[in-house]
Amino acid sequence: MNQLRIFRSLAKDSISNAMQGSRSYHTWMGVLTFFMLLGAYCYYQQLSKGLVVTGMHDNVSWGLYISNFTFLVGVAAAAVMLVMPTYVLKDVDFSKAVLIGEGLAVAALIMCLAFVTVDLGGPGRAWHLIPGIGLFNFPQSMLAWDVIVLNGYLFINITIPLYILMSRYQNKEPNKNFYIPGAMISVFWAVGIHMVTAFLYAGLPARPFWNSSLLGPRFLASAFAAGPALIIIILEVISRYTDYKIAEKSFAKLAMVVTVAAQVNLIMLISELFKEFYAQTHHSLSAVYLFFGLHGKTGLVPWTYASLTLNVVATAILTMHLFIKSYRWLTVACVCLFIGIWIEKGMGLIIPGFIPGSWGDIVEYVPSWIEVGVTIGIWAMGAFIFTILAKSAISIEMGRMRYKEKGKEAPAAG
Amino acid sequence: MEENNSCGHNCSCGSKQEPAPINDMGFSQTGDATTSRRGALKKLTLGLLTGAGMASTSCSVVGADDVKEKGGLQWDEFFKKNYRVMTEKEQKDTVTRLERLYELNTGKKISVSSKGATDNVLYGYAFNISKCQGYMDCVNACVEENNQDRNSEMQYIRIHEHKNGQINFELAKDDYYHEVPAEGHFYMGTQCFHCENPPCVDVCPVKATWKEEDGIVVIDYDWCIGCRYCMAACPYDGRRFNWQQPEVPEEEVNKDQHYLGNRLRKNGVMEKCTFCIQRSRNGKNPACVEACPTGARIFGNILDPKSEIRWVLENKKVFRLKEDLGTEPKFWYFMD
């Protein structure tokens, strides 16, 4: 009961905390709200007319939504790169960053679930997916696995930080025996969510482009590059615009993670390219389409080379940093890598999986404006959620937000 | 099919005389309501609830009792179970509701069957490459028989035109608009192959699609959530998705229906060839077999030693497509 009261007070404080801030904070949230409303309007259009308003069709039956979903699973999984050293290996470097990382995981997971939901033809029947009430095809369907691992991971990433923040909120030290096992589970779980998501595609012999045993490991490598890259960008923003300062050492360690992951990702890419092009078979057609186009259709070629260039440039900069021990170009490299991998997961993986189609038809895919609107709306929603979570976490960590015995409202701090 | 109005090209014939009354019987067409401002919020909720959005319908002349009855029926339909786990009585009930709802919506009667598989029956299909001339009568018969969406011109069957000397689907055309048979070409039809080991069934997260006892792979249209994972998993392009509210002019609706077969579908769900389950389970040939003017299509029970299909399998050199995937299609090709 007491815990519940404390939680209620925390929620109230967080909300009032989220309502206050500088002018630029309000502008940021206002812009996000605008895009969320835009997304909601686009989704309304899609609900009333059907998925026909998207650019998807019988040949390319998954598009921008599932691409973003796949990418964001990786971002969510990457939070683990901060969790493990901090909680388990007692490496305190990341302690300030870890709550931000978990907040990011929560926001990314909510976005994942949103992307899957908007992709459904009948979202009103999504209750058929609830085990017990619906009829769950477990363990046959990898999508059923994905529902379990994503929701489980969301649960873990909400409870652990909530417990820590609740403790700090009451000026107590969180109990290690409680949260370390939780953190351990989340480490394995993070790998699990990304492997399961990869298996969702890799398990389809009908799509030779996806039906590769390298897909799972490659997902992990690209996730551990793109996720921490985003965390670095966010931490830099937080460090610059708030009084919550992140140690230089944290950046150095994160940069190390990103560098290694980006290098491994490139090695795997080379391995894939070799296999597809050295001895080209019928099954290499998707890769041919991706890199050179097929029968005059070259829709994805510019994207592919953009992604390749961004990845190579970013990896080169990051690798150089390791030698010169300076991080001047870190942000640039991280932005390049993030965009490069985003393209790689969508235009470079999901869409070419469907081209050519089962009988060799080459029908290209271009997302519609409504689809783009919904996608921007969901990204805005993710950023909105993350901002609120991060702001509350920072306020508690900085000691500005503390539990007051009942009757008195805690003064919220900006 | 009673009539064969094939017009010689790749379309669902006879459906172009718009605007025809929109048929909106599949279930989650909750919105029979004509659009009103008052109902905007309710509509949105309903739309979210059913995920089907609204369809403007032609039935504005229903009384209050009918509205109430309809609401009740729709409620029951929305919260019903997956067809495969229903008891026989529950299956009968849902079929009755469907029939009644159609009557309330259009004033016309339909008959929806819930007939199950017969023992010792396993359906198979054989396609004679030597005989097919690419007339596409099968395609049109299929569209009419199975109430496929006329707007998007959905078709289950594809006829691929190959150049003599090769079976290469990448080079074949399935959208030819010239007189057939074309010189130096031959034709092959594809559709759902009703695999013994169907990858589409394994991947469905909600068990909305499955293989019946008689080997027909079916979908419960009211249970499908529209994730399209099955579409990605099918190596034969056997599955179709309703990207929008399917429409069939009322006078063209085939009223002889089966729950797992040609009953009217809704927006956002998968559908596919069911070997015309409403016909085959009543001892008839699928519409494509009956419509084929050259006799290229052979259908029957492969467990019956006296069946024609069995004769073909035993006496002809048959083959199947993409056998390396291990899906075991029950659809064979052969030549004279």
Interface residues (C-beta under 8 A of the other chain):
Chain A: Y44 L47 S48 K49 G50 L51 V52 M56 H57 D58 S61 W62 V116 D119 L120 G121 G122 P123 G124 R125 A126 H128 L129 G134 L135 F136 N137 Q140 S141 M142 L143 A144 V147 L200 G203 L204 P205 A206 R207 L285 G353 F354 P356 G357 S358 W359 G360 D361
Chain B: S28 L44 G47 L48 L49 T50 G51 A52 G53 M54 F78 K81 N82 V85 S152 R158 H160 N168 F169 E170 L171 A172 D174 T190 P199 D202 V203 C204 P205 V206 K207 A208 D222 W223 C224 I225 G226 C227 R228 Y229 M231 A232 A233 C234 P235 Y236 D237 R240 F241 N242 W243 Q244 Q245 K266 N267 G268 V269 M270 L325 G326
